[in-house]
Amino acid sequence: YSQGIRAASGKLLPFEAIPQSPGNKWIGMLHAWRENGIENYHLEMHQNFQQLGPIFRTNKGGKQRVYVMLPEDLQTLQQADSLQPLRPTLEPWIAYRQDRGLKCGVFLLNGPEWRSQRMKLNPDILSPPAMWNYSPMVDEVAREFCKILKAKVLQNARGSLTLDIRPGIFHYIMEASNVALYGERMGLLGKDPNPTSLKFLAALETMFQSTVQLMFMPRSLSQWIKRAVWKEHFEAWDYIFQHANNCMQKIYQELALSHPHHYSGIMAEMLIRADLSLDAIRTNAVDFTAGSVDTSSYSLLMTLFELARNPKVQQALHQEILESEAAISEKPQRIISELPLLQATLKETLRLYPVGVTVDRVLTSDVVLQNYHIPAGTVVMVSLYSLGRNPTTFTRPECYHPQRWLERKDSISRLPSWGFGFGVRQCVGRRLAKTSILLLLYHMLKNFQLDILTRDDIKMKHYFVLKPSTFPPLTLKAIK
Ligand SMILES: C[C@@H](NS(C)(=O)=O)c1cncc(N2C(=O)c3ccc(Cl)cc3C2(C)C)c1
Protein backbone atom coordinates (compact mmCIF):
# COMPACT_ATOMS: atom_id res chain seq x y z
CA TYR A 1 0.00 0.00 0.00
CA SER A 2 1.29 3.59 -0.36
CA GLN A 3 3.80 3.98 2.44
CA GLY A 4 2.46 7.45 3.14
CA ILE A 5 -0.47 6.18 5.14
CA ARG A 6 -0.21 4.62 8.58
CA ALA A 7 -2.83 2.37 10.11
CA ALA A 8 -4.83 4.27 12.75
CA SER A 9 -4.50 1.34 15.11
CA GLY A 10 -3.72 -2.34 14.46
CA LYS A 11 -2.75 -3.54 11.02
CA LEU A 12 -4.02 -1.89 7.87
CA LEU A 13 -6.61 -3.88 5.98
CA PRO A 14 -6.88 -3.91 2.19
CA PHE A 15 -9.75 -2.20 0.37
CA GLU A 16 -11.06 -5.56 -0.85
CA ALA A 17 -11.60 -6.61 2.76
CA ILE A 18 -14.32 -3.96 3.25
CA PRO A 19 -17.69 -5.73 3.63
CA GLN A 20 -19.71 -5.55 0.40
CA SER A 21 -23.44 -4.81 0.56
CA PRO A 22 -25.48 -7.92 -0.37
CA GLY A 23 -27.06 -8.37 -3.74
CA ASN A 24 -25.32 -7.71 -7.03
CA LYS A 25 -25.15 -4.39 -8.81
CA TRP A 26 -28.35 -5.04 -10.79
CA ILE A 27 -30.41 -4.92 -7.55
CA GLY A 28 -29.68 -1.23 -7.25
CA MET A 29 -30.73 -0.57 -10.80
CA LEU A 30 -33.86 -2.65 -10.30
CA HIS A 31 -34.76 -0.25 -7.49
CA ALA A 32 -34.12 2.68 -9.78
CA TRP A 33 -36.34 1.03 -12.37
CA ARG A 34 -39.30 0.85 -9.97
CA GLU A 35 -41.07 4.18 -9.47
CA ASN A 36 -40.60 4.62 -5.76
CA GLY A 37 -37.70 2.22 -5.27
CA ILE A 38 -35.33 4.93 -4.19
CA GLU A 39 -37.46 6.65 -1.58
CA ASN A 40 -36.02 4.29 1.07
CA TYR A 41 -32.42 4.98 0.00
CA HIS A 42 -31.54 6.26 3.49
CA LEU A 43 -33.24 3.27 5.20
CA GLU A 44 -31.47 0.70 3.00
CA MET A 45 -28.16 2.36 3.83
CA HIS A 46 -29.12 2.27 7.53
CA GLN A 47 -29.92 -1.45 7.29
CA ASN A 48 -26.62 -2.16 5.58
CA PHE A 49 -24.76 -0.50 8.46
CA GLN A 50 -26.71 -2.64 10.94
CA GLN A 51 -25.83 -5.82 9.04
CA LEU A 52 -22.30 -5.05 7.89
CA GLY A 53 -20.93 -2.58 10.47
CA PRO A 54 -19.80 1.07 10.27
CA ILE A 55 -18.26 0.77 6.80
CA PHE A 56 -19.36 -1.08 3.66
CA ARG A 57 -18.88 -0.78 -0.07
CA THR A 58 -20.92 -1.28 -3.24
CA ASN A 59 -19.77 -1.74 -6.78
CA LYS A 60 -22.48 -0.30 -9.05
CA GLY A 61 -21.60 -0.44 -12.69
CA GLY A 62 -17.89 -0.49 -11.96
CA LYS A 63 -18.09 2.54 -9.66
CA GLN A 64 -16.60 1.76 -6.24
CA ARG A 65 -18.54 3.52 -3.47
CA VAL A 66 -17.70 3.33 0.23
CA TYR A 67 -20.28 4.25 2.89
CA VAL A 68 -19.40 5.36 6.43
CA MET A 69 -21.41 6.72 9.35
CA LEU A 70 -19.08 7.54 12.27
CA PRO A 71 -17.90 11.04 13.27
CA GLU A 72 -14.24 9.89 13.28
CA ASP A 73 -14.51 8.94 9.60
CA LEU A 74 -16.22 12.22 8.70
CA GLN A 75 -13.38 14.05 10.45
CA THR A 76 -10.79 11.98 8.54
CA LEU A 77 -12.49 12.98 5.30
CA GLN A 78 -12.54 16.62 6.33
CA GLN A 79 -8.82 16.53 7.06
CA ALA A 80 -8.21 14.85 3.68
CA ASP A 81 -10.12 17.63 1.84
CA SER A 82 -7.98 19.42 -0.75
CA LEU A 83 -8.34 23.15 -1.43
CA GLN A 84 -11.10 22.26 -3.89
CA PRO A 85 -12.86 19.16 -2.50
CA LEU A 86 -14.23 16.90 -5.23
CA ARG A 87 -17.88 15.84 -5.24
CA PRO A 88 -19.36 13.13 -7.47
CA THR A 89 -21.25 14.65 -10.40
CA LEU A 90 -25.02 14.50 -10.77
CA GLU A 91 -25.42 13.21 -14.33
CA PRO A 92 -29.05 14.21 -15.07
CA TRP A 93 -28.43 17.80 -13.90
CA ILE A 94 -25.24 18.08 -15.98
CA ALA A 95 -26.95 16.50 -19.00
CA TYR A 96 -29.67 19.18 -18.97
CA ARG A 97 -27.17 22.04 -18.79
CA GLN A 98 -24.98 20.54 -21.51
CA ASP A 99 -27.95 19.98 -23.81
CA ARG A 100 -29.12 23.56 -23.34
CA GLY A 101 -25.62 25.03 -23.59
CA LEU A 102 -25.92 26.36 -20.01
CA LYS A 103 -23.17 26.72 -17.45
CA CYS A 104 -23.08 24.84 -14.13
CA GLY A 105 -23.38 26.59 -10.77
CA VAL A 106 -21.01 25.89 -7.86
CA PHE A 107 -23.04 22.86 -6.78
CA LEU A 108 -22.09 20.96 -9.93
CA LEU A 109 -18.60 22.40 -10.50
CA ASN A 110 -15.35 20.81 -9.32
CA GLY A 111 -11.67 21.79 -9.34
CA PRO A 112 -10.27 25.29 -9.89
CA GLU A 113 -13.49 26.55 -11.52
CA TRP A 114 -15.45 25.58 -8.42
CA ARG A 115 -12.96 27.35 -6.12
CA SER A 116 -12.83 30.49 -8.21
CA GLN A 117 -16.64 30.82 -8.33
CA ARG A 118 -17.18 29.84 -4.68
CA MET A 119 -14.71 32.46 -3.45
CA LYS A 120 -16.59 35.12 -5.42
CA LEU A 121 -20.03 34.05 -4.19
CA ASN A 122 -19.18 33.90 -0.47
CA PRO A 123 -19.00 37.67 0.18
CA ASP A 124 -22.58 38.34 -0.95
CA ILE A 125 -24.47 35.28 0.28
CA LEU A 126 -22.47 33.67 3.10
CA SER A 127 -20.46 36.46 4.80
CA PRO A 128 -21.71 38.07 8.07
CA PRO A 129 -22.00 41.55 6.48
CA ALA A 130 -24.23 40.10 3.74
CA MET A 131 -26.34 38.37 6.41
CA TRP A 132 -26.64 41.66 8.35
CA ASN A 133 -28.01 43.25 5.22
CA TYR A 134 -30.64 40.65 4.31
CA SER A 135 -31.72 39.61 7.84
CA PRO A 136 -34.00 42.64 8.39
CA MET A 137 -35.71 41.93 5.06
CA VAL A 138 -36.32 38.29 6.02
CA ASP A 139 -37.46 39.38 9.49
CA GLU A 140 -40.15 41.58 7.94
CA VAL A 141 -41.48 38.61 5.94
CA ALA A 142 -41.48 36.35 9.03
CA ARG A 143 -43.36 38.98 11.07
CA GLU A 144 -45.93 39.45 8.32
CA PHE A 145 -46.42 35.68 7.96
CA CYS A 146 -47.18 35.38 11.69
CA LYS A 147 -49.39 38.47 11.71
CA ILE A 148 -51.59 37.04 8.95
CA LEU A 149 -51.69 33.63 10.66
CA LYS A 150 -52.55 35.21 14.02
CA ALA A 151 -55.46 37.10 12.50
CA LYS A 152 -56.80 33.78 11.18
CA VAL A 153 -56.39 32.13 14.59
CA LEU A 154 -58.18 34.96 16.41
CA GLN A 155 -61.08 34.81 13.93
CA ASN A 156 -61.95 31.44 15.44
CA ALA A 157 -64.08 31.49 18.56
CA ARG A 158 -61.73 29.05 20.27
CA GLY A 159 -58.73 31.23 19.54
CA SER A 160 -57.06 28.26 17.91
CA LEU A 161 -56.59 27.04 14.34
CA THR A 162 -55.83 23.55 13.03
CA LEU A 163 -54.29 23.42 9.56
CA ASP A 164 -51.94 21.71 7.11
CA ILE A 165 -49.13 24.21 7.48
CA ARG A 166 -47.05 22.93 4.51
CA PRO A 167 -48.29 25.34 1.81
CA GLY A 168 -47.87 28.29 4.16
CA ILE A 169 -44.31 27.29 5.04
CA PHE A 170 -43.33 26.77 1.39
CA HIS A 171 -44.74 30.18 0.48
CA TYR A 172 -43.00 31.82 3.45
CA ILE A 173 -39.64 30.34 2.37
CA MET A 174 -40.14 31.41 -1.27
CA GLU A 175 -41.11 34.92 -0.18
CA ALA A 176 -38.16 35.17 2.25
CA SER A 177 -35.62 33.82 -0.27
CA ASN A 178 -36.93 36.08 -2.98
CA VAL A 179 -36.67 39.20 -0.84
CA ALA A 180 -33.12 38.27 0.28
CA LEU A 181 -31.97 37.34 -3.22
CA TYR A 182 -33.79 39.95 -5.34
CA GLY A 183 -34.90 42.59 -2.83
CA GLU A 184 -38.43 42.08 -4.06
CA ARG A 185 -41.70 40.90 -2.45
CA MET A 186 -43.68 38.35 -4.51
CA GLY A 187 -46.85 38.84 -2.44
CA LEU A 188 -47.21 35.13 -1.65
CA LEU A 189 -48.24 35.51 2.00
CA GLY A 190 -51.83 35.13 3.10
CA LYS A 191 -53.58 35.58 -0.23
CA ASP A 192 -54.39 32.60 -2.44
CA PRO A 193 -51.07 31.55 -3.92
CA ASN A 194 -50.62 32.82 -7.47
CA PRO A 195 -50.40 30.31 -10.32
CA THR A 196 -46.76 31.17 -11.05
CA SER A 197 -45.54 30.14 -7.59
CA LEU A 198 -47.62 26.97 -7.69
CA LYS A 199 -46.16 26.05 -11.09
CA PHE A 200 -42.67 26.74 -9.77
CA LEU A 201 -43.25 24.42 -6.78
CA ALA A 202 -44.67 21.77 -9.10
CA ALA A 203 -41.65 22.05 -11.42
CA LEU A 204 -39.31 21.62 -8.43
CA GLU A 205 -41.25 18.55 -7.29
CA THR A 206 -41.07 17.02 -10.78
CA MET A 207 -37.38 17.87 -11.08
CA PHE A 208 -36.55 16.13 -7.77
CA GLN A 209 -38.79 13.15 -8.51
CA SER A 210 -37.24 12.59 -11.93
CA THR A 211 -33.71 13.20 -10.58
CA VAL A 212 -33.90 10.18 -8.25
CA GLN A 213 -35.28 8.03 -11.04
CA LEU A 214 -32.36 8.92 -13.30
CA MET A 215 -29.39 9.42 -10.98
CA PHE A 216 -28.91 5.75 -10.10
CA MET A 217 -28.33 4.43 -13.60
CA PRO A 218 -26.14 5.46 -16.53
CA ARG A 219 -27.78 7.66 -19.17
CA SER A 220 -26.80 5.10 -21.82
CA LEU A 221 -29.42 2.82 -20.23
CA SER A 222 -31.96 5.32 -18.87
CA GLN A 223 -32.28 7.18 -22.17
CA TRP A 224 -34.11 4.10 -23.47
CA ILE A 225 -36.01 2.68 -20.47
CA LYS A 226 -36.71 6.06 -18.87
CA ARG A 227 -37.26 8.19 -21.96
CA ALA A 228 -40.46 9.77 -20.57
CA VAL A 229 -38.69 10.61 -17.30
CA TRP A 230 -35.89 12.43 -19.16
CA LYS A 231 -38.53 14.44 -21.00
CA GLU A 232 -40.27 15.57 -17.82
CA HIS A 233 -36.88 16.20 -16.19
CA PHE A 234 -35.92 18.61 -18.96
CA GLU A 235 -39.33 20.32 -18.99
CA ALA A 236 -39.12 20.86 -15.22
CA TRP A 237 -35.64 22.38 -15.56
CA ASP A 238 -36.86 24.61 -18.39
CA TYR A 239 -39.49 26.08 -16.10
CA ILE A 240 -37.11 26.44 -13.14
CA PHE A 241 -34.49 28.24 -15.24
CA GLN A 242 -37.13 30.45 -16.85
CA HIS A 243 -38.45 31.44 -13.41
CA ALA A 244 -34.99 32.31 -12.03
CA ASN A 245 -33.93 34.09 -15.24
CA ASN A 246 -37.11 36.17 -15.01
CA CYS A 247 -36.19 37.28 -11.47
CA MET A 248 -32.64 38.12 -12.59
CA GLN A 249 -33.83 39.99 -15.69
CA LYS A 250 -35.90 42.38 -13.61
CA ILE A 251 -33.09 43.44 -11.28
CA TYR A 252 -30.58 43.54 -14.14
CA GLN A 253 -32.76 46.01 -16.01
CA GLU A 254 -33.32 48.18 -12.93
CA LEU A 255 -29.60 48.24 -12.15
CA ALA A 256 -28.79 49.17 -15.73
CA LEU A 257 -31.23 52.05 -15.46
CA SER A 258 -30.07 53.38 -12.08
CA HIS A 259 -27.58 52.37 -9.41
CA PRO A 260 -29.35 51.93 -6.05
CA HIS A 261 -27.80 53.84 -3.17
CA HIS A 262 -28.90 51.22 -0.63
CA TYR A 263 -28.74 47.43 -0.28
CA SER A 264 -31.28 45.71 -2.51
CA GLY A 265 -30.52 42.00 -2.20
CA ILE A 266 -27.84 39.39 -2.70
CA MET A 267 -28.03 39.13 -6.47
CA ALA A 268 -27.97 42.91 -7.01
CA GLU A 269 -24.79 43.08 -4.94
CA MET A 270 -23.25 40.36 -7.11
CA LEU A 271 -24.15 42.20 -10.30
CA ILE A 272 -22.72 45.46 -8.93
CA ARG A 273 -19.56 43.73 -7.68
CA ALA A 274 -19.27 42.09 -11.12
CA ASP A 275 -16.59 39.73 -9.86
CA LEU A 276 -18.31 36.90 -11.72
CA SER A 277 -19.48 36.95 -15.34
CA LEU A 278 -23.16 37.68 -15.89
CA ASP A 279 -23.55 34.07 -17.05
CA ALA A 280 -22.04 32.69 -13.84
CA ILE A 281 -24.21 34.99 -11.70
CA ARG A 282 -27.35 33.93 -13.56
CA THR A 283 -26.60 30.23 -13.30
CA ASN A 284 -25.87 30.43 -9.57
CA ALA A 285 -29.07 32.44 -9.16
CA VAL A 286 -30.93 29.29 -10.28
CA ASP A 287 -29.23 27.23 -7.55
CA PHE A 288 -30.05 29.82 -4.88
CA THR A 289 -33.64 30.43 -6.02
CA ALA A 290 -34.51 26.73 -6.42
CA GLY A 291 -32.14 25.34 -3.81
CA SER A 292 -33.58 27.31 -0.92
CA VAL A 293 -37.18 26.08 -1.24
CA ASP A 294 -37.45 22.39 -0.31
CA THR A 295 -34.35 22.31 1.86
CA SER A 296 -35.41 25.13 4.19
CA SER A 297 -39.12 24.26 4.07
CA TYR A 298 -38.66 20.65 5.19
CA SER A 299 -36.17 21.67 7.88
CA LEU A 300 -38.77 24.11 9.20
CA LEU A 301 -41.67 21.66 8.95
CA MET A 302 -39.87 18.87 10.82
CA THR A 303 -38.89 21.36 13.55
CA LEU A 304 -42.50 22.54 13.97
CA PHE A 305 -43.63 18.90 14.12
CA GLU A 306 -41.09 17.99 16.83
CA LEU A 307 -41.83 21.13 18.87
CA ALA A 308 -45.57 20.35 18.67
CA ARG A 309 -45.05 16.84 20.04
CA ASN A 310 -42.39 17.85 22.60
CA PRO A 311 -44.14 20.52 24.70
CA LYS A 312 -41.31 20.69 27.26
CA VAL A 313 -38.77 21.58 24.56
CA GLN A 314 -41.24 24.06 23.09
CA GLN A 315 -41.71 25.67 26.50
CA ALA A 316 -37.95 25.99 27.10
CA LEU A 317 -37.55 27.55 23.67
CA HIS A 318 -40.46 29.92 24.24
CA GLN A 319 -38.71 31.05 27.43
CA GLU A 320 -35.44 31.75 25.59
CA ILE A 321 -37.33 33.69 22.93
CA LEU A 322 -39.16 35.88 25.45
CA GLU A 323 -35.84 36.74 27.11
CA SER A 324 -34.25 37.80 23.83
CA GLU A 325 -37.20 39.75 22.43
CA ALA A 326 -35.58 43.16 22.84
CA ALA A 327 -32.26 42.06 21.34
CA ILE A 328 -33.85 40.50 18.25
CA SER A 329 -36.31 43.27 17.51
CA GLU A 330 -33.39 45.71 17.65
CA LYS A 331 -31.10 43.53 15.48
CA PRO A 332 -32.73 40.51 13.79
CA GLN A 333 -29.33 39.31 12.56
CA ARG A 334 -28.59 38.23 16.12
CA ILE A 335 -31.01 35.34 15.48
CA ILE A 336 -28.30 32.90 14.36
CA SER A 337 -25.79 33.71 17.08
CA GLU A 338 -27.53 34.78 20.28
CA LEU A 339 -30.17 32.10 20.92
CA PRO A 340 -28.27 28.92 21.77
CA LEU A 341 -31.34 26.74 22.31
CA LEU A 342 -32.90 27.90 19.03
CA GLN A 343 -29.68 27.09 17.17
CA ALA A 344 -29.49 23.72 18.93
CA THR A 345 -33.10 23.06 17.86
CA LEU A 346 -32.18 23.32 14.17
CA LYS A 347 -29.13 21.10 14.76
CA GLU A 348 -31.38 18.51 16.45
CA THR A 349 -33.82 18.60 13.52
CA LEU A 350 -31.01 18.09 10.99
CA ARG A 351 -29.61 15.25 13.13
CA LEU A 352 -32.85 13.26 12.86
CA TYR A 353 -34.04 14.59 9.49
CA PRO A 354 -30.96 15.56 7.43
CA VAL A 355 -32.34 17.22 4.30
CA GLY A 356 -29.10 16.25 2.57
CA VAL A 357 -29.00 12.54 3.48
CA THR A 358 -25.32 12.05 2.67
CA VAL A 359 -22.20 14.18 2.36
CA ASP A 360 -20.25 12.93 -0.65
CA ARG A 361 -16.60 13.17 -1.64
CA VAL A 362 -14.37 11.75 -4.36
CA LEU A 363 -11.03 11.16 -2.60
CA THR A 364 -8.09 13.10 -3.99
CA SER A 365 -5.65 11.26 -1.70
CA ASP A 366 -5.51 7.84 -0.01
CA VAL A 367 -7.13 7.68 3.44
CA VAL A 368 -7.68 5.09 6.17
CA LEU A 369 -11.30 4.60 7.29
CA GLN A 370 -12.07 2.00 9.98
CA ASN A 371 -8.53 0.59 9.44
CA TYR A 372 -9.13 -0.04 5.75
CA HIS A 373 -7.01 1.50 3.01
CA ILE A 374 -9.19 3.63 0.74
CA PRO A 375 -7.40 4.68 -2.46
CA ALA A 376 -7.69 8.12 -4.06
CA GLY A 377 -10.51 8.23 -6.60
CA THR A 378 -12.93 6.26 -4.45
CA VAL A 379 -16.38 7.83 -3.92
CA VAL A 380 -17.01 8.01 -0.16
CA MET A 381 -20.48 8.84 1.18
CA VAL A 382 -21.13 9.75 4.80
CA SER A 383 -24.69 8.87 5.80
CA LEU A 384 -25.83 11.76 7.98
CA TYR A 385 -29.08 9.85 8.56
CA SER A 386 -27.26 6.87 10.15
CA LEU A 387 -24.70 9.09 11.88
CA GLY A 388 -27.47 11.07 13.57
CA ARG A 389 -29.32 7.96 14.79
CA ASN A 390 -26.32 6.00 16.06
CA PRO A 391 -26.78 5.28 19.80
CA THR A 392 -23.04 5.20 20.46
CA THR A 393 -22.69 8.70 18.98
CA PHE A 394 -25.88 10.22 20.44
CA THR A 395 -27.47 8.89 23.63
CA ARG A 396 -31.15 7.99 23.15
CA PRO A 397 -30.93 9.07 19.48
CA GLU A 398 -34.68 8.71 18.88
CA CYS A 399 -35.32 11.42 21.47
CA TYR A 400 -35.73 15.01 20.22
CA HIS A 401 -33.50 16.77 22.76
CA PRO A 402 -31.88 19.99 21.46
CA GLN A 403 -30.22 20.60 24.84
CA ARG A 404 -27.84 17.73 24.02
CA TRP A 405 -25.95 20.17 21.74
CA LEU A 406 -25.40 22.55 24.67
CA GLU A 407 -24.07 20.09 27.22
CA ARG A 408 -20.55 20.01 28.69
CA LYS A 409 -17.67 20.64 26.30
CA ASP A 410 -16.08 17.23 26.69
CA SER A 411 -19.21 15.23 25.89
CA ILE A 412 -19.42 13.53 22.50
CA SER A 413 -22.53 15.51 21.67
CA ARG A 414 -20.48 18.70 21.70
CA LEU A 415 -19.81 17.73 18.07
CA PRO A 416 -20.13 20.24 15.26
CA SER A 417 -23.37 19.62 13.42
CA TRP A 418 -22.96 18.32 9.87
CA GLY A 419 -26.39 19.11 8.48
CA PHE A 420 -24.80 21.61 6.05
CA GLY A 421 -21.78 19.45 5.18
CA PHE A 422 -18.20 20.24 6.24
CA GLY A 423 -15.10 22.15 5.22
CA VAL A 424 -14.82 24.71 2.41
CA ARG A 425 -17.58 22.99 0.44
CA GLN A 426 -20.09 23.46 3.28
CA CYS A 427 -23.47 24.70 2.05
CA VAL A 428 -23.02 28.15 0.50
CA GLY A 429 -26.64 29.00 1.37
CA ARG A 430 -26.48 27.96 5.00
CA ARG A 431 -26.60 31.46 6.55
CA LEU A 432 -29.58 32.44 4.37
CA ALA A 433 -31.25 29.13 5.30
CA LYS A 434 -30.58 29.54 9.03
CA THR A 435 -31.78 33.16 8.97
CA SER A 436 -35.05 32.27 7.21
CA ILE A 437 -35.69 29.20 9.39
CA LEU A 438 -34.74 30.65 12.78
CA LEU A 439 -36.52 33.97 12.30
CA LEU A 440 -39.76 32.18 11.45
CA LEU A 441 -39.41 29.81 14.41
CA TYR A 442 -38.73 32.82 16.62
CA HIS A 443 -41.90 34.67 15.58
CA MET A 444 -44.04 31.48 15.55
CA LEU A 445 -43.04 30.57 19.11
CA LYS A 446 -43.56 34.14 20.25
CA ASN A 447 -47.12 34.20 18.91
CA PHE A 448 -48.42 30.62 19.12
CA GLN A 449 -48.45 27.50 21.17
CA LEU A 450 -48.00 24.58 18.77
CA ASP A 451 -49.99 21.40 19.37
CA ILE A 452 -50.54 18.13 17.57
CA LEU A 453 -52.99 15.27 18.00
CA THR A 454 -50.98 12.35 16.57
CA ARG A 455 -47.56 11.95 18.16
CA ASP A 456 -46.40 9.09 15.91
CA ASP A 457 -43.08 9.29 14.07
CA ILE A 458 -43.27 10.50 10.49
CA LYS A 459 -41.83 8.19 7.81
CA MET A 460 -39.29 10.09 5.75
CA LYS A 461 -38.70 9.46 2.07
CA HIS A 462 -35.73 10.30 -0.14
CA TYR A 463 -36.52 12.41 -3.17
CA PHE A 464 -33.03 13.85 -3.47
CA VAL A 465 -34.05 15.90 -0.45
CA LEU A 466 -35.23 13.94 2.62
CA LYS A 467 -38.91 14.79 3.05
CA PRO A 468 -41.81 13.62 5.22
CA SER A 469 -44.09 11.11 3.45
CA THR A 470 -47.05 12.59 5.32
CA PHE A 471 -47.49 15.63 7.53
CA PRO A 472 -50.14 15.80 10.29
CA PRO A 473 -52.28 18.92 10.88
CA LEU A 474 -50.87 21.32 13.50
CA THR A 475 -53.00 23.22 16.00
CA LEU A 476 -51.91 26.80 16.71
CA LYS A 477 -53.17 28.54 19.83
CA ALA A 478 -52.64 32.30 19.99
CA ILE A 479 -50.48 33.49 22.91
CA LYS A 480 -51.54 36.78 24.65
C1 LIG B 1 -30.74 18.19 -0.20
C2 LIG B 1 -29.31 18.62 -0.31
N1 LIG B 1 -28.64 17.77 -1.26
S1 LIG B 1 -27.03 17.71 -1.25
C3 LIG B 1 -26.56 16.83 0.13
O1 LIG B 1 -26.64 17.01 -2.40
O2 LIG B 1 -26.54 19.01 -1.09
C4 LIG B 1 -29.25 20.06 -0.74
C5 LIG B 1 -28.75 21.03 0.13
N2 LIG B 1 -28.73 22.33 -0.23
C6 LIG B 1 -29.20 22.72 -1.44
C7 LIG B 1 -29.68 21.78 -2.35
N3 LIG B 1 -30.11 22.18 -3.63
C8 LIG B 1 -31.36 21.97 -4.10
O3 LIG B 1 -32.29 21.50 -3.44
C9 LIG B 1 -31.43 22.46 -5.46
C10 LIG B 1 -32.51 22.52 -6.36
C11 LIG B 1 -32.28 23.09 -7.61
C12 LIG B 1 -31.00 23.57 -7.93
CL1 LIG B 1 -30.72 24.29 -9.49
C13 LIG B 1 -29.93 23.51 -7.02
C14 LIG B 1 -30.18 22.94 -5.79
C15 LIG B 1 -29.23 22.74 -4.66
C16 LIG B 1 -28.17 21.73 -4.96
C17 LIG B 1 -28.63 24.08 -4.24
C18 LIG B 1 -29.71 20.44 -2.00
The ligand as a MOL file (V3000), in Angstrom:
LIG
                    3D

  0  0  0     0  0            999 V3000
M  V30 BEGIN CTAB
M  V30 COUNTS 26 28 0 0 0
M  V30 BEGIN ATOM
M  V30 1 C -30.7440 18.1890 -0.2020 0
M  V30 2 C -29.3100 18.6220 -0.3070 0
M  V30 3 N -28.6410 17.7730 -1.2620 0
M  V30 4 S -27.0330 17.7130 -1.2500 0
M  V30 5 C -26.5610 16.8290 0.1300 0
M  V30 6 O -26.6410 17.0140 -2.4010 0
M  V30 7 O -26.5440 19.0100 -1.0940 0
M  V30 8 C -29.2530 20.0630 -0.7430 0
M  V30 9 C -28.7540 21.0260 0.1290 0
M  V30 10 N -28.7330 22.3270 -0.2250 0
M  V30 11 C -29.1970 22.7240 -1.4380 0
M  V30 12 C -29.6750 21.7770 -2.3470 0
M  V30 13 N -30.1100 22.1790 -3.6280 0
M  V30 14 C -31.3600 21.9730 -4.1030 0
M  V30 15 O -32.2860 21.5000 -3.4400 0
M  V30 16 C -31.4320 22.4640 -5.4620 0
M  V30 17 C -32.5090 22.5210 -6.3590 0
M  V30 18 C -32.2750 23.0870 -7.6130 0
M  V30 19 C -30.9980 23.5680 -7.9250 0
M  V30 20 Cl -30.7200 24.2910 -9.4900 0
M  V30 21 C -29.9320 23.5090 -7.0220 0
M  V30 22 C -30.1770 22.9430 -5.7870 0
M  V30 23 C -29.2340 22.7360 -4.6570 0
M  V30 24 C -28.1720 21.7260 -4.9580 0
M  V30 25 C -28.6290 24.0780 -4.2400 0
M  V30 26 C -29.7100 20.4380 -1.9980 0
M  V30 END ATOM
M  V30 BEGIN BOND
M  V30 1 1 1 2
M  V30 2 1 2 3
M  V30 3 1 2 8
M  V30 4 1 3 4
M  V30 5 1 4 5
M  V30 6 2 4 6
M  V30 7 2 4 7
M  V30 8 1 8 9
M  V30 9 2 8 26
M  V30 10 2 9 10
M  V30 11 1 10 11
M  V30 12 2 11 12
M  V30 13 1 12 13
M  V30 14 1 12 26
M  V30 15 1 13 14
M  V30 16 1 13 23
M  V30 17 2 14 15
M  V30 18 1 14 16
M  V30 19 1 16 17
M  V30 20 2 16 22
M  V30 21 2 17 18
M  V30 22 1 18 19
M  V30 23 1 19 20
M  V30 24 2 19 21
M  V30 25 1 21 22
M  V30 26 1 22 23
M  V30 27 1 23 24
M  V30 28 1 23 25
M  V30 END BOND
M  V30 END CTAB
M  END
